[in-house]
Amino acid sequence: MNDTIKPVITGSDSKSDALPTHAPDETVPALVELTAEEYSRYNRHLILPEVGPEGQRKLKSARALIVGTGGLGAPAAMYLAAAGVGHLGLVDFDEVDASNLQRQIIHGTSSIGISKTSSAKARLNDINPNVDIELYDVRLSSENALQIISAYDLVIDATDNFPTRYLVNDACVLLDKPNVYGSVFRFEGQASVFGTKDSTCYRCLYPTPPMPGTVPSCAEGGVLGVLPGIIGSIQANEAIKLILGKGETLVNRLLLFDAWQMKFREIKINRDPKCPICGEHPSIRELIDYEAFCGITKAETATKSEISATELKRLLDAGNDLQLLDVREQFEFEIARIPDAKLIPFGEIVSRIAEIDPNRRTVVICKRGIRSAKAIALLKQAGFKGVLMNLSGGIISWSIEVDASVPQY
């Protein structure tokens, strides 16, 4: 998901003169030894003075948690496994879908329908069988985040939604764990390192989340397939430097990348002394309800009226007078549509409310049922009095349940 909300930036666009480095856990026991096979495998690391045998042993002794095995998590996990990070934890509750394969290179066609963590583990074991991999087939939540993250030296935030980003940030700050952050949307990516000593955190950069529905997800707005590979590789690079305790990391720096213009830009960021989690007088001392914090609960449960694609088809065939309102973008509408649906893009829904007949039952349609639920919430807040129903699963469910000729995109 995109972080197009305006960050709170202080300082200049120039690189900091002196950047702190951080070893994840300076109290770990003696480093594990390398085997003869590992000396051969990591030869190109070992001849780097900045890494050498001691650095490779640090990598082998390290424990890194990757939250999300999608576009960002895929390259991050693959490069960390190849580099010899000894223990990787993978958190993801989703299954591999065909639409993932354009960018989530850790998965393949044969993995469609199986859990992403299992698919990722098989690929990582093939890359480097020396790496121990622990799977967490759960949604990271306020109930389990501290327990899971506490077992690791650092976290790779490869998530795609705001509630989980704030959750990962807060848990890392509370546990004093480095948080290697990445984000992508369309052609733009961001990366930074939060949660180290005297560094900023995600809340310093983004104190408040965007209003629900104002920032589309990658599923809604798209993403150039190679972009997560670039940002995820940067995250792996930062994690390796943190483990080694060497090099200049992205602590207190936000790296911005535009793949379409092929431009990198760097912004210096400073710690916010008023930050509620890492500031001088923190008010957040435990994990909270992050969906409520991001306003999602209110927006997405504002309507409990849903209709399945099968039921919608039955009502239409029976001659019911239904108004079909599609809130996707024009280019999406051209790819796939339900006959007789009226297109009003989500961003125009309130300004064009007069075009919606309040005397007809209205079924609101988007790609997967997320934007349509938010559109219904906005319409109700704007005073719309008509009956509104959300097409559960969106146009994708229509393709699956009703008309297979409608493309799934």
C-alpha positions in Angstrom: 0.0 0.0 0.0 1.1 3.5 -0.7 2.3 5.9 1.9 1.1 9.0 0.0 0.1 10.7 3.2 2.4 13.7 3.7 5.3 12.7 5.9 6.5 15.0 8.7 10.0 16.0 7.5 12.5 18.0 9.4 16.0 18.9 8.3 17.5 19.0 4.8 17.5 16.7 1.9 21.2 16.1 2.4 22.8 13.0 3.9 23.5 13.1 7.6 27.2 13.6 8.4 27.3 10.9 11.0 24.8 8.1 11.0 24.5 5.6 13.8 24.9 1.9 13.2 23.3 -0.7 15.4 23.9 -4.4 16.0 20.5 -6.0 16.8 21.7 -7.8 20.0 25.1 -7.1 21.5 24.5 -9.6 24.2 24.0 -12.7 22.1 26.1 -15.8 23.0 29.4 -16.7 21.2 28.9 -16.7 17.4 28.3 -20.1 15.7 31.1 -21.5 13.6 30.9 -21.9 9.8 31.1 -25.3 8.2 33.4 -26.2 5.3 30.4 -26.1 3.0 29.5 -22.6 4.2 33.1 -21.3 3.7 32.6 -22.3 0.1 29.1 -21.0 -0.2 29.8 -17.6 1.3 33.2 -17.1 -0.4 32.3 -13.8 -1.9 31.4 -12.4 1.5 34.4 -13.8 3.2 36.9 -12.0 1.0 35.2 -8.7 1.7 37.1 -7.1 4.6 33.9 -5.4 5.8 32.3 -8.9 6.2 34.9 -11.6 6.5 34.5 -14.8 8.6 33.4 -12.9 11.7 30.7 -11.0 9.9 29.5 -14.2 8.2 29.3 -15.8 11.7 27.2 -12.8 12.8 24.9 -13.4 9.9 24.6 -17.1 10.7 23.8 -16.3 14.4 21.2 -13.7 13.5 17.4 -14.0 13.7 15.3 -11.8 11.3 11.5 -11.7 11.1 9.9 -10.8 7.8 6.3 -9.7 8.2 4.7 -10.3 4.8 5.9 -12.7 2.1 4.5 -10.7 -0.9 6.2 -8.1 -3.2 8.6 -6.7 -0.6 9.0 -9.8 1.6 9.9 -12.0 -1.4 13.2 -10.4 -2.4 14.1 -9.5 1.2 13.7 -13.1 2.3 15.5 -14.6 -0.7 18.5 -12.3 -0.3 18.7 -12.8 3.4 18.6 -16.5 3.0 21.2 -16.4 0.3 23.4 -14.2 2.5 23.3 -16.8 5.2 21.1 -15.2 7.9 20.8 -18.2 10.1 17.2 -18.0 11.2 14.3 -16.4 9.3 10.7 -16.0 10.6 8.0 -15.6 8.0 4.6 -14.1 9.0 1.7 -14.2 6.5 -1.8 -15.6 6.7 -2.6 -15.4 2.9 -2.5 -17.9 0.1 -0.7 -17.6 -3.2 -3.0 -16.1 -6.0 -2.3 -15.9 -9.7 -2.4 -12.1 -9.4 0.6 -12.2 -7.0 3.0 -13.7 -9.5 3.7 -10.5 -11.4 5.9 -9.2 -8.6 6.1 -11.8 -5.7 9.0 -13.7 -7.2 9.4 -16.1 -4.3 6.2 -17.9 -5.4 5.4 -19.7 -8.7 2.5 -21.0 -10.7 2.7 -24.4 -8.9 2.2 -22.6 -5.6 -1.2 -21.1 -6.4 -3.7 -22.0 -3.7 -1.2 -22.9 -1.0 -0.1 -20.8 1.9 2.4 -18.1 1.1 4.6 -19.1 4.1 4.8 -22.7 2.9 5.5 -21.6 -0.7 8.2 -19.2 0.5 9.8 -21.8 2.8 10.2 -24.3 -0.1 11.9 -21.6 -2.2 14.2 -20.4 0.6 15.2 -24.0 1.5 16.2 -24.5 -2.1 18.3 -21.3 -2.1 20.0 -22.1 1.2 19.3 -25.3 3.2 21.5 -24.1 6.0 18.9 -21.5 7.1 16.3 -22.4 9.7 12.9 -21.1 8.8 10.0 -20.7 11.2 6.5 -20.1 9.8 3.7 -18.0 11.4 0.5 -18.6 9.4 -1.4 -15.9 11.2 -2.3 -12.3 10.9 0.0 -10.2 13.0 -2.1 -8.5 15.7 -1.9 -6.7 19.0 -2.5 -10.1 20.7 0.5 -11.9 19.1 2.9 -9.3 17.9 5.0 -8.8 21.0 5.4 -12.6 21.5 6.4 -13.2 17.9 8.7 -10.2 17.5 10.5 -10.7 20.8 12.2 -13.8 19.6 14.0 -11.9 16.8 16.9 -9.5 16.5 15.2 -7.3 13.9 12.1 -7.0 11.8 11.6 -6.5 8.0 8.3 -4.6 7.6 7.1 -6.0 4.2 3.4 -5.2 4.9 0.9 -3.5 2.6 -1.5 -1.8 4.9 -1.4 1.1 7.5 -2.8 -0.7 10.6 0.0 -3.4 10.4 2.7 -0.8 9.7 1.7 1.1 12.9 1.5 -2.2 14.8 5.0 -3.4 13.7 6.4 0.1 14.5 4.9 0.2 18.0 5.9 -3.4 18.8 9.5 -2.8 17.7 9.8 0.4 19.7 8.4 -1.3 22.8 10.8 -4.2 22.4 13.7 -2.1 21.3 14.0 -4.0 17.9 15.2 -2.4 14.6 12.4 -2.1 12.1 13.5 -2.1 8.4 10.7 -0.4 6.6 9.6 -0.5 3.0 6.6 0.6 1.0 5.6 0.6 -2.7 2.8 2.0 -4.9 2.5 2.3 -8.6 6.0 3.5 -9.6 7.2 4.9 -6.3 8.9 3.3 -3.3 10.2 4.2 0.1 12.7 2.7 2.6 14.1 3.6 6.0 15.3 2.1 9.3 13.3 2.8 12.5 13.5 1.7 16.1 17.3 1.8 16.7 18.9 3.8 19.4 18.2 7.6 19.0 16.4 7.0 15.7 13.1 8.0 14.4 10.1 5.7 14.3 7.3 5.3 11.7 5.1 7.6 13.8 7.7 10.3 13.7 7.4 10.3 10.0 3.6 9.7 9.8 2.0 10.8 13.0 -1.5 10.1 11.8 -2.8 7.6 9.2 -4.7 8.8 6.1 -8.5 8.9 6.1 -9.9 5.5 5.1 -10.4 5.3 1.3 -8.2 8.2 0.5 -5.1 6.1 -0.3 -5.7 3.2 -2.6 -3.9 -0.1 -2.1 -1.7 -1.7 -4.8 -4.5 -4.0 -5.6 -6.6 -1.0 -6.4 -4.0 1.4 -7.9 -1.5 -1.1 -9.3 2.3 -1.5 -8.9 5.1 -1.9 -11.4 6.2 -5.5 -10.9 10.0 -4.9 -10.5 9.5 -2.0 -8.0 9.0 -4.3 -4.9 12.1 -6.2 -6.0 14.2 -3.0 -5.8 12.8 -1.8 -2.5 12.8 -5.3 -0.9 16.4 -5.7 -1.9 17.2 -2.4 -0.2 15.5 -3.7 2.9 17.7 -6.8 2.8 20.8 -4.7 2.4 19.9 -2.6 5.4 19.2 -5.7 7.5 22.6 -7.1 6.6 24.3 -3.9 7.7 22.4 -3.8 10.9 23.4 -7.4 11.7 27.0 -6.7 10.9 27.0 -3.5 12.9 28.8 -1.8 10.0 28.1 0.6 7.2 25.8 3.6 6.9 22.2 2.5 7.3 19.0 4.4 6.5 18.6 5.4 10.2 17.1 8.9 10.3 16.9 8.9 6.5 14.0 8.3 4.2 15.0 6.9 0.8 12.5 7.8 -2.0 12.7 6.0 -5.4 10.8 6.8 -8.6 11.1 3.8 -10.9 9.4 5.5 -13.9 11.9 8.5 -13.8 14.7 6.3 -12.4 15.5 8.8 -9.7 16.5 8.3 -6.1 16.0 11.1 -3.5 17.0 11.1 0.2 15.4 13.1 3.0 16.8 13.6 6.4 14.3 12.9 9.2 14.6 13.8 12.9 13.0 12.1 15.9 9.9 13.8 17.1 10.2 14.6 20.8 6.4 14.6 21.0 6.0 11.2 19.4 3.5 9.2 21.5 5.6 6.0 21.3 9.3 7.0 21.1 9.2 10.7 22.3 10.3 12.2 25.5 6.9 11.5 27.2 5.4 8.5 25.5 1.7 8.0 26.0 1.6 4.6 24.2 2.9 1.9 26.5 1.1 -1.1 25.1 -0.3 -2.2 21.7 -3.6 -0.7 20.7 -6.5 -1.4 18.3 -4.7 -0.4 15.0 -7.7 -0.8 12.7 -9.7 1.6 14.9 -6.7 3.9 15.0 -6.6 4.0 11.2 -10.4 4.5 11.1 -11.0 1.3 9.2 -13.4 -0.3 11.6 -15.8 2.6 11.4 -15.6 3.0 7.7 -15.8 -0.6 6.7 -18.5 -1.7 9.2 -20.7 1.3 8.5 -22.7 -1.0 6.2 -23.7 -4.5 7.2 -25.8 -5.0 4.0 -23.9 -7.2 1.6 -25.0 -9.2 -1.4 -23.2 -12.1 -3.1 -22.6 -12.2 -6.8 -24.9 -15.2 -7.1 -27.7 -13.5 -5.3 -27.3 -10.3 -7.4 -27.5 -12.4 -10.6 -30.7 -14.0 -9.3 -32.3 -10.7 -8.5 -31.4 -9.2 -11.9 -32.7 -12.3 -13.7 -36.0 -11.9 -11.7 -36.4 -8.4 -13.0 -35.7 -6.5 -9.8 -35.1 -2.8 -10.3 -31.5 -2.5 -9.0 -29.1 0.4 -9.6 -25.6 -0.9 -10.1 -22.9 1.7 -9.1 -19.3 0.9 -10.0 -16.8 2.9 -8.0 -13.6 1.7 -9.7 -11.4 3.8 -12.0 -12.2 4.2 -15.8 -9.4 1.9 -16.9 -10.6 -0.8 -14.5 -14.1 -0.4 -15.9 -12.8 -0.9 -19.4 -11.1 -4.2 -18.4 -14.2 -5.8 -16.7 -17.7 -4.7 -15.9 -21.2 -5.9 -15.1 -23.8 -4.9 -17.7 -25.7 -1.7 -17.1 -23.5 -0.6 -14.2 -23.0 3.1 -13.8 -19.4 4.3 -13.3 -18.6 6.9 -10.7 -15.0 6.6 -9.5 -14.5 6.4 -5.7 -12.8 9.8 -5.6 -15.8 11.5 -7.2 -18.5 9.6 -5.3 -19.5 12.5 -2.9 -19.3 15.3 -5.5 -21.5 13.3 -7.9 -24.0 12.0 -5.3 -26.9 13.7 -7.2 -26.4 11.2 -10.0 -27.4 8.3 -7.7 -31.1 7.7 -7.5 -32.1 7.4 -3.8 -35.4 5.7 -4.7 -33.8 2.6 -6.2 -31.9 -0.1 -4.3 -28.2 0.4 -5.1 -25.6 -2.3 -5.3 -22.1 -0.8 -5.1 -19.3 -2.5 -6.9 -15.5 -2.4 -6.9 -12.7 -4.9 -7.5 -12.9 -6.9 -4.3 -15.5 -5.2 -2.1 -13.2 -2.9 -0.2 -13.6 0.4 -2.0 -17.3 -0.2 -2.4 -17.7 -0.6 1.4 -15.8 2.6 2.0 -17.9 4.3 -0.7 -21.1 3.3 1.1 -19.7 4.7 4.3 -19.0 8.0 2.6 -22.4 8.2 1.0 -24.1 7.6 4.3 -22.0 10.2 5.9 -22.9 12.6 3.1 -26.6 12.1 3.9 -27.6 9.6 1.1 -31.0 8.1 2.1 -31.3 5.3 -0.4 -30.8 1.6 0.3 -27.1 0.6 -0.3 -25.7 -2.9 -0.7 -22.1 -3.9 -1.1 -21.2 -6.6 -3.7 -19.2 -9.0 -1.6 -16.0 -9.9 -3.3 -16.5 -7.3 -6.0 -16.2 -7.8 -9.7 -13.8 -10.7 -9.0 -16.6 -12.6 -7.3 -18.9 -11.9 -10.2 -16.3 -13.5 -12.5 -15.9 -16.5 -10.3 -19.5 -17.1 -9.4 -21.5 -15.8 -12.4 -19.6 -15.0 -15.6 -16.2 -16.4 -16.2 -15.8 -14.3 -19.4 -15.4 -11.3 -17.2 -11.6 -10.9 -16.8 -9.9 -11.1 -13.4 -7.2 -8.5 -13.1 
